[in-house]
Amino acid sequence: MSDRYIDFANSSLGHRLVAALGLPSPVRLERWQAGRLRPVEGALLLGGGALAGKVQAFAHKLTDAIYTYGDETSTWIPGHGPKLKAVVFDASELQHTDQLKQLREFFQPLLKNLDNSAHLVILGRAPESLDDPFAASAQRALDGFGRSLAKELRNGGVLQLLYVGDGAEDQLEGALRFFLSPKSAYISGQVIRLQACATQVEDWTRPLAGRKALVTGAARGIGAAIAETLARDGADVILLDVPQAKGDLDALAARLGARSVALDICAADAAQQLIDHLPDGLDILVHNAGITRDKTLANMTPEYWDAVLAVNLNAPQVLTQALIDSGTLHDNARVVLLASISGIAGNRGQTNYAASKAGLIGLAQAWAPLLKDRGISINAVAPGFIETQMTAHIPFALREAGRRMSSLGQGGLPQDVAEAVAWLGQPGSGAVNGQTLRVCGQSLLGA
């Protein structure tokens, strides 16, 4: 659905009027386009400690325009160098409060020299991994700094904090290919922990090549976008949805060269039916199927409550357990659960829906250590306001509020969620486990 306010705010007259009135002025975000060759199309600035050197070793794969602080041959000078499209600052060596001033000294000169839709990443070490309380405190300070700076960025700029664990340095390329590129256009203010991971992407043009993926709720909307993106990245995709959606499901499968399965995931024998449809097993499992039945709790019927919990939470639990127990889910598989910021912040009239989505986040956290020995990772993706047929039917005032209540001042697209799922499905993304990645434009609601 078209966002007419963005259309107006980016017109010649609208831009002047919006500025004069002090209204939000969201820009059109740069998103990944077919045929693009490199994650960064523009200047990349590196700075900070030794991890920046690790990044510099593969930076030429990200872009041709690489700059650093302190290197006479490629020093970027504020006001004289090019506009910056991407920035990586290694803050992992900041061990004391006095050293935190390096954050201001590095980032302050950049803020007026960022290109549109710039992507910034801070690297650190997880505070809980450090023995020195002062060092842990300094590293935890990066969290507050990063979330706040993300809210100050303009013109579509986004910022993330990556805590890099011991042995996870070799997974930085995969993470930065995502977070420095337009694939993460609607993600900002997030804190992600990278762990050591034995598997790597072999071909960055088709990072999911040779992997079998199942997407539930795939007939339309976000599910269809996920299926399309997984197929684009080389996965052999199996599409699942309810029998009533078989027409749309089969049409999408034909277009993608995929296989369709019409199945009610709440049926008593759904687990066995699903296993029978997957004789070759699975490498990527995406639980996208979900429903809403909104009522305030005072008016919530048992039928509304039971239906939402059955589809959104119980079915993913039962089906995933069956796929694990049967060996259908391969070693080093990737499981992605579609949660929601409603499961983090809550939402009036959605006690059932928010409970189900919070339950998925809890499921990822609980299952992650249990599946780690098999190399299986499980994570949740929590979308915010995404432009879909469902949000198009929200009353105008609520829809506009949902769009504007984020740092980016606009709704996301199904593609934004799909890109996050595809990244978490990569072999190297086993470095992320038991975590929740919000795709919400740094929504002002929730943590």
Phi, psi and omega in degrees: 000137182289139176263098187293332179294318177297319177304314182291314184296337181259005173276164182299311179292315182298321181299317180292319182292316179298318179295319182294325182271354180071028181274161176302143182232070181292144178255161176289125183284143174280124180240162183297134179241147177302138179093350178293140186258326186235150180298324184242123175250084184152196186276136176246125178252130178247143177201168177100213190275205189294331180295332176297326175294322176300318180293321182298333181295332179242006184300331180295342176280344181268321182195163176272339186260095185242129181230154177222164169270133172092354178258114187299334184277342184216031181289133176266129182247121180306133179085346182240328178278179180288163171299142184268128177267334182211146181220134173233124177238123178272106178256015186291342182264005176282114190245355186210157181306319182299330182282345181295342178298341177298332177297312178296316183296326181279311190277329185303315180292343185279332197298332178265009183232026179266141175286168174298144180053045177286149180239121182245140178225131172255134177255138178212186175243137183303126182304323183291348180270356186257138180277329182281118181301323180292320178294318178298320179296316180297319180290326176291332178297333179300327181299306180296320178298311184295315180297322181288316180297324178302325180283347179266346182291151181236172174057038175082011180288146179226157182215138176229157173245124177248115172274118187259115179282165176300129180087355181265001183300328182283358175258005179296324182300313180298318181294317182285330173301329178275306189284343175265358185251167177296351177297337179252032186301327186253022178243127178204152178071022183265151178240117184238138177256126177259132178246169175298142181215133186280338185262151182226157172283133182267329183224108185289344176283336177218072188294345181251014182302135177083002181254136180265129185234141174243131177238121175271155183062041193266359189291330185204175173062222183297321180299318178295320178296321178298314180300316180297320183288320176298318179294319177304322183273008171104359182286150170271106193259137173245126184257132181233137173200175183293154181305329181296338181259017187300322181299309178295322181297314181293323179295317178293319179299319180296320181292325184267354187068034183254182178244141182248147177227116177267114188205136173276110186290351178263359179296151183300326181255020184300320182299313181292320176301317182295315178302320180295331179279354185236061183296335181264003177080184185225145173250336180224127179237119181242112176269094181256335185304134179193157179225163172237144172217082192275130172201149170297156185300327179299333182248008183287124177276154176303325182294318178296316180298308185296320183297314182294315180294327181293313183284312191281330187237310185294317181299312176301323178297308184294314183293318180295318178301318180294320180293326176290309184297327182276351183080006179294325176277114186292159168301148182063024176284165178237126179246130179234126180253128179274103178265217180190153174294343173298329178283350178257313185260344188078164180202131181302134179081008182228040179300321180291313181294314180296322177298318181294320182285324173295325177298324177294321177298317177296325179296317178298317180296320184283322184280334186308308181291334181285332182263353187299324182297334178267005180075011180274133174251150177220127183221162176248145171246127184246096178289152171262229179280110181246134182287102179225178176299326181293313181288337178295338181266001176289141176308147189309310185296318179292323179295316178296320178298317179299322180291318189274342187276056175208164180298330181271352172066027182199163175282159176269177178246155175309326179302324182297318178292318181298321180296320178295318179296317181297320178296315180294342178276351182291153178305316182288345181282006166297348175294343177250125185209133178072022185245167178239121179256115180276128176248081192216011181064027188056065178304145178283355179263140174086188185290000000 
